[in-house]
């Protein structure tokens, strides 16, 4: 879980930037280039506390139940949907397209 990011639910969406910036993934601590496909997470949709993270790291956290979406939090549990195209990111709810 990202340090200092206590939250009941998370806004999660895919991003890719044209900005030549580098971020540190809050899950693995490794560098993340803004121009690569990655995920933006924000505790309770608070844009001031948003963090950039590797897609694989977010998927692992979602699989472990550590990043519930607002809908999941409201429902009181994690819900999953199945993707027919074999795309791993689409198998986990809450990662919105860029």
C-alpha positions in Angstrom: 0.0 0.0 0.0 1.3 3.5 -0.8 2.9 5.0 2.3 0.6 7.4 4.2 -2.4 6.6 2.0 -5.1 5.4 4.2 -8.3 5.2 2.3 -11.6 3.4 2.2 -11.6 3.2 -1.6 -9.5 4.2 -4.6 -9.9 5.8 -7.9 -7.9 3.9 -10.4 -7.3 4.7 -14.1 -4.8 4.0 -16.9 -2.6 6.8 -18.0 0.2 7.7 -20.4 1.9 11.0 -20.6 3.9 12.8 -23.3 5.8 14.5 -20.4 9.4 13.3 -20.0 9.0 12.7 -16.3 10.0 9.8 -14.0 8.0 8.7 -11.0 8.6 6.1 -8.2 6.0 3.3 -8.0 4.5 3.4 -4.4 4.3 -0.4 -4.4 7.7 -1.7 -5.6 9.8 1.5 -5.3 11.1 1.1 -8.8 11.3 3.9 -11.4 8.3 4.5 -13.7 8.6 6.6 -16.9 5.6 8.8 -17.5 5.6 8.0 -21.2 5.0 4.3 -20.5 1.6 2.8 -20.0 0.9 2.9 -16.2 -1.9 3.5 -13.7 -2.8 6.6 -11.7 -4.3 5.8 -8.2 -5.9 8.4 -5.9 -7.2 7.6 -2.4 -10.9 8.4 -2.4 -10.4 10.3 -5.7 -8.3 12.9 -3.9 -6.2 14.3 -6.8 -3.8 16.0 -4.4 -2.7 12.5 -3.1 -2.6 10.7 -6.5 0.3 8.4 -7.3 1.6 6.9 -10.4 2.2 3.1 -10.3 3.1 0.2 -12.5 0.1 -1.6 -13.9 1.4 -5.0 -12.7 1.9 -3.6 -9.2 -1.7 -2.2 -9.1 -3.1 -5.5 -10.5 -1.3 -7.4 -7.7 -2.7 -5.0 -5.1 -6.2 -5.3 -6.5 -5.9 -9.1 -6.6 -4.9 -9.0 -2.9 -7.9 -6.8 -2.2 -5.8 -3.8 -1.1 -7.2 -1.2 -3.7 -11.0 -1.4 -3.6 -12.9 0.9 -5.9 -15.7 3.1 -4.7 -18.3 0.7 -6.1 -16.7 -2.2 -4.3 -16.5 -0.3 -1.1 -20.2 0.6 -1.3 -21.1 -3.0 -2.0 -19.0 -4.2 0.9 -16.8 -6.5 -1.1 -14.7 -6.9 -4.2 -16.4 -7.7 -7.4 -14.6 -9.0 -10.4 -15.5 -9.2 -14.1 -14.2 -11.5 -16.7 -12.6 -10.3 -19.9 -12.9 -12.5 -23.0 -10.0 -10.9 -24.8 -7.3 -12.3 -22.5 -6.1 -8.8 -21.4 -5.0 -9.1 -17.8 -5.8 -5.4 -17.0 -9.4 -5.9 -18.0 -9.8 -8.8 -15.7 -9.6 -6.6 -12.6 -12.4 -4.1 -12.1 -11.7 -0.5 -11.4 -8.9 0.1 -13.9 -10.5 2.6 -16.3 -9.2 3.1 -19.8 -6.9 6.0 -20.4 
